[in-house]
Amino acid sequence: MTACSLVQSQIIHIRHGEPSHRLERKGLSIWIDLDHVDEADCQSVFFSVGRWNVMAFHEADHGWNFKSKEPPRPLAEYARSMAKNILPHKPIDRVRLLTFPRILGMSFNPISVYLCSSGGQDVLVIYEVRNTFGDMHSYVGVLEEGQSVSHEVKKNLHVSPFFSMEGGYRLRIKASDEMMRLLIRYTHGNDLRLTATLRGEITSLTTASLLSGLVATGQLPMRPWLAIHWEAVKLWFKKVQFFKRPEPQSTSWTLAKIKGNKSS
């Protein structure tokens, strides 16, 4: 992996039950090594770290920098501090982040995922979830050595006004050198309410791949935010029940439980 790669993906959201609803769109994410952001800053004239550009990554948008008025602190240190709370005897030697970049200075990240490795094995994952109300909460899961696992966790952030705060998530990420897969299932009791998937191909970020990726996926500034609100209008016309935003949780993260081992 280079310091920063692109992930051209297909993103699908399926609302189960009545009324059902489906959202499908193309996505363009970055998969960046947080210990080598300076190298990433040199990969293309149209990509920058911490500065305005056609495409950019800003550490100020994530982790302990979110809504902070202080100068941004390295996100690699943030992920390691989180890992130290949960895996104090596992030194983290690599931290990678999957997120949407800023396009022409603007971005919105419904979910960003940190993958922390120790001794060449992925040992911890941080699912950083954000809503359109300006709130953020992280779900943190331990990874078993050599195994691809799902995590289950109680819902602790009001994400959509068309779902209540009841229920929980099943979360899973699988990243290889060539492919990225992210799965989110939201359940309430025994009922599956939402399935969201991101499946994409990983390629090195270069000027050519950046420009072709923008064209191929039709990226615009704030596209995820616009797509979310457009789908909300559709759901409103379908008369889906509306839930008011509750007061956010005082805790910034929740530890998730492992839910079974899988090989694929």
N, C-alpha and C positions, 0 to 999 in steps of 0.2 A: 504494500500500500504506500502511495505517495503521501506527503503531509496532508493533502486535501484531495478528495475524490468527489465526483458528482454521482448522484443516484437519480436516474430517470425512472420514474415509477408509474404504476397504475394504482390509484387510490379509490377504494370502493367503501361506501358506508351503506349498510342495509338496516333499516328500521323494521323490526319484526312485529307481528301482530296487526291489529286493525286500528287506524289505517296504516298500511305498510308504506314504505318510502325508500327510494334508492337514489344515491348520489354516486356518480362515477366521473372521475376527472384524471388528467395527467398531472404528475407532480415532479418537481425538481428540487432535490435536497442536496446538502453537502454532508460528507462523512469525513470529519476533520480530526487529526491527531492533535490533541490539546497541548502536548509537550513540544510541538513543532509548528506553532502558529507563525513564527517568523519565516520559516521555509514556505508555508502556504501563501504568505503574503507576496512571494516572488514568482508564483506559478503562472500568472497571466497579468497582462497589463489591464485587463478588465475586471480583475478580482483583487480586493484589498481586505486586510484585517484591521479593524478599528478606524477605517477611513471611508469616506463616501466613494462609491464606484458604481458601475453598472451592476455588479454583484459584490456583496461584501458580507463579512462575518464580524460581529461585534460582541466581545465578551460581556459588555455591559448589558446585553439583552437577557442574560441567563444567570441561574444559580444565585449566589449571594450578592451579585451585582444588580439583580432585578429590583427596580424602583429605588436603588441606593443613590444618594447624592454625592457619594465619595468616588474618587477615581477607581475605575474597574480593577479588580483583583483577578489574578489568573484562575481560570476555571479548572485547570488541572489540579490546583491546590484545593479547590472547593470539593471536587469529586474525591480526592484523597482524604480530606477531613471527614467526609461522609462515610467513606469506607472504614476509616479508623474507628468510628463509633460502633460499627457492626462486625468488622473483621480485624480486630486490633493486631493480630499476629500474621496478617497477610500484607506484605509490602506491595504497593501498587506500582508497577513499572510502566504501565501504558494506560492512557485514558483517551478514548475516542468518543466523538459526539455526532449523532445524527440529528440534523435540524434543517429548517428552511432558512436560506440566506436572505439578507436584505436585497431587494431589487430596486435600484435607483433610490436607495436610502430608506426604504420602507419594508416592513415585514410584520407578520403575525405568525406565531408558532403555537398551534393547538397542542402539540406534543413534541418534545425533544428528548432524545434517549442517549444517556451516557453508558458506555461499556468499559468497565475497569478490568484490567488483566494483571495477573501476578504469576511470574514464572512461565509465561507463555500461555497461560490458561485464563479464560474469562471467568471472573469470580464474583462480580457484582454488577447489577444493572440499576440505573436510576431513570425512571420514567417521569419526566418533568412536564406536568400538564398545566395548561393555561386556559382561561376562559375569556370571553369578549368583555367581561366586566372589569378586567384588570387584576384578577386574582390568580395565584399560582400555588400548586401543591405537588409534591413529588411522592411517588410510590417506589420503594427501594426493595430489591430482591436479591438474595444470595443465589449464585449459580453453582451447581454441583460440578466437580471436576469431570470434564470429558462428556458432560451430558447437556442436552438441550431441554430446558424445562419451561413450564408455564408457571406463572405466579397468580395467586388469588389474593384479593385485598378488598376491604370494605371501601365503598365510595366516600371520599372525604372532600370533594370539591364540586360545587354546583357548576356544571359545564353547559348543559343545554336547558333552556327554560321549558322544554317539552318533555323532560324527565324529572322525576322527584329525586330526593337525596337518598332514597332507599336503595338497597341492593349493593352489588359490588362488581368488580372487574376480574377478568382473567386476561393476563398480559403475557406476551411472548415476543422476543426478538431473536432472529437468527441471521448472522452475518458471516459470509464467506469472502474470499478474495474477489468473487465475481458478482454475487447476488446479495440482496438485502430483503428480508421479510419481517414485517411487523404485524402483529395480530392483537386486536383489542376486542373482547367480548364483554358486554354489560348485561348482567342478569339481575332479576328481581324475583326472589324466591326460586321457584323452579322454572321460571319463564325467561327465555332469551329475548332481550329487548333490542339490542344493537350489536351488529358485527361490523368492525372497521378493519380494513386490511390495507397495507402498503407493500407492494411487491415491485422490486426494481433491479436494474442492472447497474453495477458499480464500474465507473470508468475514471481514469485519471483526469483531474481538472487541468485543462490547457485552454488557451485562447480559442482554438477550434472547437473543442468539446463544449465549452461554455456557451459560445454563440449558437452552435447547432442545437444544444440542449434548450436554450431559451426559445428558439423558433419551434422546435419539435413539440415542446410541451405547452407552448402558448402562454408563457409566464408574463404576468403583469404585476406591478407593485400592489401589495396587499391582496393578492388574488385569493388566498385561503380565507381571509376575513370577509371579502366580498361574497365568496361562494357560500360561506356559512350563513350570512344574512339573507341571501337569495333563497336558500333552501328553507330558512325560517319563515319567510313569507309564504312559501308553498304550504308548509305545515299549518300555518295560521289559517289559510283558506280551506284546509282540510278539517278545520275545527278540532285540532289536537289539543288536549288539555294543557293549559299553561301553568307553570309553577314559578312563583316569585323567588328571587335570589335570597337565600338565607344569609345570616351573618357568617363570614368565612371562619373556618377552624383556626384556633390559635396556634396549633402545631404546623410546621412547614413541611413535614414529611411523615409517611407511614410505612412501616415495615410489612412487606407482603410475605405470604407463605408459599412455599413450593407446592405445586399441584402436579405430581407425577413426572416421570422421566419419559422422554420420547426421543427417538433417533432421527427423526426427519424434521 
